[in-house]
């Protein structure tokens, strides 16, 4: 019986690398990165002979890359963050 209790204690002491908080941060980071990539879409011209200036707007040149990098930073933080011990 004592061996069975020791086995149960060992099973309870297993810590996973990712817990609910880390998964939440990981998903938030992926969503922020996806939004950044989504903001980069567009800016093409309907006529290939006409140049469209909308590819150089603030959304595509500044906001989108900042969101992508921020999303990557959140994902990296979620991976590196130490889990809380009880």
C-alpha positions in Angstrom: 0.0 0.0 0.0 2.8 2.4 0.7 4.2 2.0 -2.8 0.9 2.9 -4.2 0.8 6.1 -2.2 4.3 7.0 -3.3 3.3 6.5 -6.9 0.3 8.8 -6.4 2.5 11.5 -4.9 4.9 11.3 -7.8 2.0 11.7 -10.3 0.8 14.8 -8.5 4.2 16.4 -8.5 4.5 16.4 -12.3 4.7 20.0 -13.6 3.9 20.7 -17.2 5.8 23.3 -19.2 2.7 25.1 -20.1 -0.2 25.9 -17.8 -3.4 27.8 -18.5 -1.8 31.3 -18.0 1.0 30.5 -20.5 -1.4 29.1 -23.1 -3.5 32.3 -22.7 -0.4 34.5 -23.3 0.6 32.3 -26.2 -2.8 32.6 -27.9 -2.9 36.4 -27.3 0.5 36.7 -28.9 -0.5 34.7 -31.9 -3.7 36.7 -32.4 -1.8 40.0 -32.2 0.7 38.7 -34.8 -2.1 37.6 -37.0 -3.8 41.0 -36.8 -0.5 42.6 -37.8 -0.2 40.4 -40.8 -3.8 41.1 -41.7 -3.1 44.8 -41.6 -0.3 44.4 -44.2 -2.8 43.0 -46.7 -3.9 45.2 -49.6 -2.6 48.2 -51.4 -2.6 46.8 -54.9 -3.8 48.7 -57.9 -6.7 47.5 -60.1 -4.8 48.6 -63.2 -1.2 47.3 -63.4 -0.1 50.4 -65.3 -1.2 52.7 -62.5 0.9 53.1 -59.3 -1.1 53.0 -56.1 0.3 55.1 -53.2 -1.7 53.3 -50.6 1.1 50.7 -50.1 3.1 53.4 -48.3 0.5 54.4 -45.7 1.0 54.3 -41.9 -1.0 51.1 -41.5 1.2 49.0 -43.7 4.6 50.5 -43.0 4.4 51.2 -39.3 1.4 49.8 -37.4 1.4 46.3 -38.9 5.2 45.5 -38.3 4.9 46.9 -34.7 1.9 44.6 -34.0 3.7 41.6 -35.5 6.8 42.2 -33.4 4.7 42.8 -30.3 2.9 39.5 -30.9 6.3 37.7 -31.3 7.4 39.3 -28.0 4.3 38.1 -26.2 4.8 34.6 -27.6 8.5 34.6 -26.5 7.5 35.9 -23.0 4.9 33.1 -22.8 7.6 30.5 -23.6 10.2 31.9 -21.3 8.0 32.7 -18.3 8.6 30.4 -15.3 5.4 28.7 -14.0 4.2 29.5 -10.6 5.1 26.9 -8.0 2.6 26.0 -5.2 
